[in-house]
Amino acid sequence: MEFFKETRIDFLRIRWITIGISLVVILTGAVSYYAKGGLSYGVDFAGGTMVHLKFKSPHDISKLRDTIKEIGFGGSRIQQLEGQNEFVLRIEQSSKEGVARTDSELDAIRTRVVDGFRSAEEKAQISAGKLDLNTSGVDSLSGLLEPVVGSAVGTTPPARELAGRILEHRDSTIASGGAGGVFQSVEQIRAVPGVTDAVYSALKDRVYFGEMRVIRTDMVGPQVGRELRTKGIQATIWALLGMLLYITFRFQFVYGVSVILTLTHDVLVTIGFLSIFDYDMDLTVLAAILTIVGFSVNDTIVIFDRIRDNLKIMKKESLIDICNKSVNQTLSRTILTSGTVFVTVLSLFLFGGDVIHPFAFTMLVGVISGSYSTIYISCPILVWWKQGAEWRRAREVAKRRSRV
């Protein structure tokens, strides 16, 4: 399928303008990078705490962000998972660099988050001595069950065992009608083996069911974050070097250098936009950058392959004309490939939600930069390299003639 046939667009005529635009974009990104003291790293690279929250009912993420600021975690990020009831709160490392948070610090963060999201009604329930069954652990629940189980007769299991069964039931998908992790009402406790009428009556009077609970709390230490960051940089460098070796073997060294400089351009432009728009650098963004590298090099190799073929056919034409001809011949393919990827990534950016937003933004910038650089960066570099080689050869010939 071809959108255009026999186009004769002189792409390289404006190569100096496009190079200037690229330099301005890269310099703007560099200024933003140094003015802000580098990129803003996410929990994956900077270290910090991830808190997975589950709510009983749908919540507006903008209101949750306001609550996060009120409890003192304004610099944190909250992302919505599938559905409307689950969110991930990423709290950046606030302790001394190189020192991981202790278990007590993690418990304090968890308590602070839970208390911050409690409504006035829930706080009144706590003041009345009731236990939140959606946030309680085995110790607190078994302590509540101990006097009830101790006075019960029949087949009632020990308090701690029964508490474990109740909490296990809470965590299961059956516990809340397909939305596991949060009790909706006291009636759901009846299905737990060992919950007798006496236990049920006691719990009904002594517990309440909060709006949310913490599913899990994970911590990434600063040392682990630095290691991930280092490995990410190494992965990008090794990918570029591997492509240089392959293209040098498959084509010529000049083609490999052109591709590497083009990919470096795309990475610098992407990082610059991440800095300008204050996106955090994390593992998903790194994955997007590596995807951009693979996408951009694929399009560039297609054009280079056509240039190599045309060099054998158009021997009397200049290299600029050959490059223009090759780009025009592959223009439909470039539009189809880049266009479909662009539409897909744009859909993710607009409708994918906060979780996928940084990845989609990075891909958007990369797709635009990669398509642009394939034509306006890689081809001019190839032309300048060849022209420089011809100029050096002519100079050597002139020197030899002058000596004769």
C-alpha positions as CSV (number, residue, x, y, z in Angstrom):
1,M,0.0,0.0,0.0
2,E,1.3,3.4,-1.0
3,F,0.0,6.8,-0.1
4,F,2.3,8.6,-2.5
5,K,3.8,7.6,-5.8
6,E,6.8,9.1,-7.6
7,T,7.2,12.0,-5.0
8,R,10.1,14.3,-5.6
9,I,10.4,16.2,-2.3
10,D,13.8,17.8,-1.7
11,F,14.0,16.8,2.0
12,L,17.7,17.7,2.4
13,R,17.3,21.2,1.1
14,I,16.3,22.4,4.6
15,R,18.8,20.2,6.4
16,W,20.6,23.2,8.0
17,I,17.3,24.4,9.3
18,T,16.3,21.1,10.8
19,I,19.7,20.6,12.4
20,G,19.3,24.0,14.0
21,I,15.8,23.1,15.3
22,S,17.3,19.9,16.8
23,L,20.1,21.8,18.5
24,V,17.6,24.3,20.0
25,V,15.4,21.5,21.3
26,I,18.4,19.6,22.8
27,L,19.9,22.8,24.3
28,T,16.5,23.7,25.8
29,G,16.2,20.3,27.4
30,A,19.8,20.6,28.7
31,V,19.1,24.0,30.3
32,S,15.9,22.5,31.9
33,Y,18.0,19.5,33.1
34,Y,20.7,21.5,34.8
35,A,18.3,24.2,36.1
36,K,16.3,21.5,37.9
37,G,19.4,19.6,39.1
38,G,18.8,16.6,36.8
39,L,15.8,14.4,36.1
40,S,13.2,13.7,38.7
41,Y,13.6,10.0,39.5
42,G,10.6,7.8,40.5
43,V,10.6,5.4,43.3
44,D,12.2,2.7,41.1
45,F,15.4,4.7,40.8
46,A,15.4,7.2,43.7
47,G,14.2,4.7,46.3
48,G,11.1,5.1,48.4
49,T,7.8,3.4,49.4
50,M,4.9,2.0,47.3
51,V,1.6,1.8,49.1
52,H,-1.2,-0.2,47.3
53,L,-4.6,1.1,48.4
54,K,-8.0,-0.6,47.9
55,F,-11.3,1.3,48.4
56,K,-14.8,0.0,48.9
57,S,-16.3,2.4,46.3
58,P,-15.0,4.4,43.3
59,H,-13.0,7.5,44.2
60,D,-12.0,10.6,42.2
61,I,-8.2,10.6,41.9
62,S,-8.0,14.4,42.0
63,K,-9.6,14.4,45.5
64,L,-7.2,11.7,46.6
65,R,-4.3,13.8,45.5
66,D,-5.6,16.7,47.7
67,T,-5.8,14.3,50.6
68,I,-2.2,13.2,50.0
69,K,-1.1,16.8,50.2
70,E,-3.0,17.3,53.4
71,I,-1.2,14.4,55.1
72,G,2.2,15.7,54.1
73,F,3.0,13.6,51.0
74,G,2.6,16.3,48.4
75,G,5.6,15.3,46.4
76,S,4.3,11.8,46.0
77,R,2.5,10.3,43.0
78,I,-0.7,8.3,43.0
79,Q,-1.8,6.2,40.0
80,Q,-5.1,4.4,39.4
81,L,-5.0,0.7,38.6
82,E,-7.6,-1.2,36.7
83,G,-11.1,-0.3,37.7
84,Q,-11.9,2.7,39.9
85,N,-11.2,1.3,43.4
86,E,-7.5,0.5,43.4
87,F,-4.6,3.0,43.5
88,V,-0.8,2.9,44.0
89,L,0.8,5.7,46.1
90,R,4.5,6.2,45.4
91,I,6.3,8.0,48.2
92,E,9.8,9.1,47.3
93,Q,12.7,8.4,49.7
94,S,12.9,11.1,52.3
95,S,15.4,9.6,54.7
96,K,19.1,10.2,54.4
97,E,20.6,9.1,51.0
98,G,21.9,5.6,51.2
99,V,19.8,4.7,54.3
100,A,16.8,2.5,53.7
101,R,13.6,2.9,55.6
102,T,13.2,0.6,58.6
103,D,10.2,-1.6,59.3
104,S,9.0,0.9,61.9
105,E,9.2,3.7,59.4
106,L,7.2,1.7,56.9
107,D,4.6,1.0,59.6
108,A,4.5,4.7,60.4
109,I,3.9,5.6,56.8
110,R,1.2,3.0,56.5
111,T,-0.6,4.3,59.6
112,R,-0.2,7.9,58.4
113,V,-1.8,7.0,55.1
114,V,-4.7,5.1,56.7
115,D,-5.4,7.8,59.2
116,G,-5.2,10.5,56.5
117,F,-7.9,8.8,54.4
118,R,-10.3,8.2,57.3
119,S,-13.4,10.2,57.3
120,A,-14.8,12.0,60.3
121,E,-17.4,9.2,60.8
122,E,-14.7,6.6,60.8
123,K,-12.7,8.5,63.4
124,A,-15.8,8.7,65.5
125,Q,-16.1,4.9,65.3
126,I,-12.5,4.5,66.5
127,S,-13.1,7.0,69.4
128,A,-16.0,4.7,70.4
129,G,-13.6,1.8,70.8
130,K,-14.5,0.0,67.6
131,L,-12.0,-1.8,65.4
132,D,-11.7,-1.2,61.6
133,L,-11.9,-4.7,60.2
134,N,-10.6,-3.5,56.8
135,T,-7.3,-2.2,58.2
136,S,-6.7,-4.4,61.3
137,G,-4.1,-7.2,61.5
138,V,-4.1,-10.6,63.1
139,D,-2.8,-9.2,66.5
140,S,-5.5,-6.6,67.0
141,L,-8.4,-8.8,65.7
142,S,-7.3,-11.8,67.8
143,G,-7.1,-9.5,70.9
144,L,-10.7,-8.5,70.2
145,L,-11.8,-12.1,69.7
146,E,-10.0,-13.6,72.7
147,P,-12.8,-12.9,75.3
148,V,-15.5,-14.0,72.9
149,V,-13.8,-17.2,72.0
150,G,-12.8,-17.9,75.5
151,S,-16.4,-17.9,76.7
152,A,-17.8,-19.7,73.7
153,V,-18.7,-23.3,73.6
154,G,-18.7,-25.9,70.8
155,T,-16.3,-25.9,67.8
156,T,-15.0,-22.4,67.9
157,P,-11.3,-22.3,67.0
158,P,-8.6,-20.4,68.9
159,A,-8.8,-16.6,68.6
160,R,-5.7,-16.2,66.5
161,E,-6.7,-18.9,64.1
162,L,-10.1,-17.5,63.7
163,A,-8.7,-14.0,63.2
164,G,-6.5,-15.4,60.4
165,R,-9.5,-17.1,58.8
166,I,-11.4,-13.8,58.8
167,L,-8.6,-11.8,57.3
168,E,-7.9,-14.5,54.7
169,H,-11.6,-14.3,53.8
170,R,-11.3,-10.5,53.5
171,D,-8.4,-10.8,51.1
172,S,-10.1,-13.3,48.9
173,T,-12.2,-12.4,45.9
174,I,-15.2,-14.0,47.5
175,A,-15.0,-11.7,50.5
176,S,-16.6,-8.7,48.7
177,G,-18.6,-10.1,45.8
178,G,-15.7,-10.2,43.4
179,A,-13.8,-7.2,44.7
180,G,-11.4,-8.9,47.1
181,G,-9.5,-7.0,49.8
182,V,-12.2,-5.0,51.4
183,F,-15.2,-6.1,53.5
184,Q,-18.4,-4.3,52.5
185,S,-20.6,-5.4,55.4
186,V,-20.6,-7.6,58.6
187,E,-22.8,-10.1,56.8
188,Q,-19.7,-11.3,54.8
189,I,-18.2,-12.6,58.1
190,R,-20.9,-15.3,58.4
191,A,-19.3,-17.3,55.6
192,V,-16.0,-17.8,57.6
193,P,-15.7,-21.3,59.0
194,G,-15.8,-21.1,62.9
195,V,-17.7,-17.8,63.1
196,T,-20.6,-18.8,65.4
197,D,-23.6,-16.7,66.2
198,A,-21.9,-15.6,69.4
199,V,-18.8,-14.5,67.5
200,Y,-20.9,-12.8,64.8
201,S,-22.9,-10.9,67.4
202,A,-19.8,-9.8,69.2
203,L,-18.1,-8.6,66.0
204,K,-21.2,-6.8,64.9
205,D,-21.1,-4.6,67.9
206,R,-17.3,-4.1,68.2
207,V,-16.1,-3.6,64.6
208,Y,-16.8,-1.3,61.7
209,F,-15.8,-1.4,58.0
210,G,-13.6,1.4,56.9
211,E,-13.6,2.9,53.4
212,M,-10.2,1.6,52.5
213,R,-7.3,-0.7,53.4
214,V,-3.6,-1.0,52.5
215,I,-3.2,-4.1,50.4
216,R,0.6,-4.1,50.7
217,T,3.5,-1.8,51.4
218,D,6.8,-2.2,49.4
219,M,10.0,-0.4,49.9
220,V,12.8,0.2,47.3
221,G,16.0,1.2,49.1
222,P,18.3,4.0,47.7
223,Q,21.0,1.5,47.0
224,V,18.7,-0.7,44.9
225,G,17.4,2.5,43.1
226,R,21.0,3.5,42.2
227,E,21.7,0.0,40.9
228,L,18.6,0.0,38.8
229,R,19.5,3.4,37.4
230,T,23.0,2.3,36.6
231,K,21.8,-0.9,34.9
232,G,19.3,1.2,32.9
233,I,22.0,3.5,31.6
234,Q,24.2,0.4,30.8
235,A,21.3,-1.2,28.9
236,T,20.9,1.8,26.7
237,I,24.6,2.1,26.0
238,W,25.0,-1.6,25.2
239,A,22.0,-1.4,22.9
240,L,23.6,1.5,21.0
241,L,27.0,-0.3,20.7
242,G,25.3,-3.5,19.6
243,M,23.6,-1.6,16.8
244,L,26.8,0.1,15.8
245,L,28.5,-3.3,15.4
246,Y,25.6,-4.9,13.5
247,I,25.2,-1.9,11.1
248,T,29.0,-1.7,10.5
249,F,29.0,-5.4,9.6
250,R,25.8,-5.2,7.5
251,F,26.5,-1.9,5.8
252,Q,29.6,0.3,6.4
253,F,31.1,2.0,9.5
254,V,29.8,5.4,8.3
255,Y,26.2,4.0,8.3
256,G,26.7,2.8,11.9
257,V,28.0,6.1,13.1
258,S,25.1,7.9,11.4
259,V,22.6,5.6,13.1
260,I,24.2,6.0,16.6
261,L,24.3,9.8,16.3
262,T,20.7,9.7,15.2
263,L,19.6,7.5,18.1
264,T,21.6,9.7,20.5
265,H,19.7,12.6,19.1
266,D,16.4,10.9,19.8
267,V,17.4,9.9,23.4
268,L,18.5,13.5,24.1
269,V,15.4,15.0,22.7
270,T,13.2,12.6,24.7
271,I,15.1,13.2,28.0
272,G,14.9,16.9,27.4
273,F,11.1,16.7,27.1
274,L,10.8,14.6,30.2
275,S,12.7,17.3,32.1
276,I,10.8,20.2,30.6
277,F,7.4,18.6,31.4
278,D,8.6,17.2,34.8
279,Y,8.0,13.6,34.2
280,D,9.7,11.1,36.6
281,M,12.3,8.7,35.2
282,D,11.3,5.2,36.2
283,L,11.5,1.7,34.8
284,T,8.4,2.2,32.5
285,V,10.0,5.4,31.0
286,L,13.3,3.6,30.5
287,A,11.4,0.8,28.7
288,A,9.9,3.4,26.4
289,I,13.3,4.9,25.7
290,L,14.7,1.5,24.7
291,T,11.6,0.9,22.6
292,I,12.2,4.3,20.8
293,V,15.8,3.2,20.1
294,G,14.5,0.0,18.4
295,F,11.8,1.8,16.5
296,S,14.0,4.6,15.2
297,V,16.8,2.3,14.1
298,N,14.4,0.1,12.1
299,D,13.1,3.0,10.0
300,T,16.7,4.3,9.5
301,I,18.0,1.0,8.3
302,V,15.2,0.7,5.7
303,I,16.2,4.1,4.2
304,F,19.9,3.2,4.3
305,D,19.2,-0.1,2.6
306,R,17.5,1.8,-0.2
307,I,20.4,4.3,-0.4
308,R,22.9,1.5,-0.8
309,D,20.8,0.0,-3.6
310,N,20.5,3.3,-5.4
311,L,24.2,4.0,-5.1
312,K,24.7,1.1,-7.5
313,I,22.1,2.3,-9.9
314,M,22.4,6.1,-9.8
315,K,26.2,6.3,-10.2
316,K,26.2,9.7,-11.9
317,E,23.9,11.3,-9.3
318,S,25.1,13.2,-6.3
319,L,24.7,11.6,-2.8
320,I,22.1,14.3,-1.9
321,D,20.0,13.4,-4.8
322,I,20.3,9.7,-4.0
323,C,19.3,10.3,-0.4
324,N,16.3,12.4,-1.4
325,K,15.3,9.7,-3.9
326,S,15.6,6.9,-1.3
327,V,13.5,8.9,1.3
328,N,10.8,9.5,-1.3
329,Q,10.7,5.8,-2.3
330,T,10.2,4.8,1.4
331,L,7.9,7.6,2.3
332,S,4.7,5.6,2.2
333,R,6.3,2.9,4.4
334,T,7.5,5.5,6.9
335,I,4.0,7.1,7.1
336,L,2.3,3.7,7.5
337,T,4.7,2.5,10.2
338,S,5.1,5.8,12.1
339,G,1.4,6.8,11.7
340,T,0.0,3.6,13.1
341,V,2.4,3.7,16.1
342,F,1.6,7.3,16.7
343,V,-2.2,6.8,16.7
344,T,-1.8,3.9,19.1
345,V,0.4,5.7,21.5
346,L,-1.7,8.9,21.3
347,S,-4.7,6.7,22.3
348,L,-2.7,5.4,25.3
349,F,-1.7,9.0,26.2
350,L,-5.3,10.3,26.1
351,F,-7.2,7.4,27.5
352,G,-4.7,5.1,29.2
353,G,-4.9,6.7,32.6
354,D,-2.1,7.9,35.0
355,V,-0.3,4.5,35.2
356,I,0.5,4.4,31.5
357,H,0.7,8.2,31.0
358,P,4.5,8.6,31.4
359,F,5.2,5.7,29.1
360,A,2.8,7.0,26.5
361,F,4.3,10.5,26.7
362,T,7.8,9.2,26.2
363,M,6.7,7.1,23.3
364,L,4.9,10.0,21.7
365,V,8.0,12.2,21.8
366,G,10.1,9.3,20.6
367,V,7.9,8.4,17.6
368,I,7.9,12.0,16.4
369,S,11.6,12.5,17.0
370,G,12.5,9.1,15.5
371,S,10.5,9.7,12.3
372,Y,12.0,13.2,12.0
373,S,15.6,12.2,12.7
374,T,15.5,9.3,10.2
375,I,15.2,11.9,7.4
376,Y,16.7,15.1,8.7
377,I,19.5,13.8,10.9
378,S,20.7,10.4,9.6
379,C,20.8,11.4,5.9
380,P,22.6,14.7,6.4
381,I,25.2,13.0,8.6
382,L,25.8,10.4,5.9
383,V,26.1,13.2,3.3
384,W,28.6,15.2,5.4
385,W,30.7,12.1,6.1
386,K,30.9,11.2,2.5
387,Q,31.6,14.7,1.4
388,G,34.3,15.0,4.0
389,A,35.9,11.8,2.8
390,E,35.8,13.0,-0.8
391,W,37.3,16.4,0.2
392,R,40.2,14.6,2.1
393,R,40.9,12.4,-1.0
394,A,40.9,15.4,-3.3
395,R,43.3,17.2,-0.9
396,E,45.6,14.2,-0.9
397,V,45.6,14.0,-4.7
398,A,46.4,17.7,-4.9
399,K,49.3,17.3,-2.5
400,R,50.8,14.5,-4.5
401,R,50.5,16.5,-7.7
402,S,52.1,19.5,-6.1
403,R,55.1,17.4,-5.1
404,V,55.5,16.1,-8.7
